[in-house]
Amino acid sequence: MSEVKRVVVKPFDKDKFELAREYEYQSASGETIKIPAGYKTNGANVPRVFWSIFPPNSPEYISAVVAHDYLCDLERYERADEILKEIMGELRVAEWKILIFYYACRAYHKIKYGA
């Protein structure tokens, strides 16, 4: 397995970031996800009370979060959640964190969008 590329972001606004250059991810299934430079994100939508444990823009998982947000903007919620889980695994994020992020996103998308 090759090492996953990391996003390059710059501050855009209070608690928001912008992609400084295009980000491309090749999934295990062969799908290529291209996110254009200039794409804006607020990072992970983690309730503020949990920021000390799960900072929204942690370098540990921000690449996965940006890909997830982009796919969500395209209304591909289930795929977004799968990609989040896949990239976090490739980034070697702790399994317990991956599961928390994945199941929190799945539950939210099923409740809000039925997806």
Secondary structure, 3 states (H helix, E strand, C coil): CCCCCCCCEEEEECCEEEECCCEEEECCCCCEEEECCCCEECCCCCCHHHCCCCCCCCCCCHHHHHHHHHHHHCCCHHHHHHHHHHHHHHCCCCHHHHHHHHHHHHHHHHHHHCC
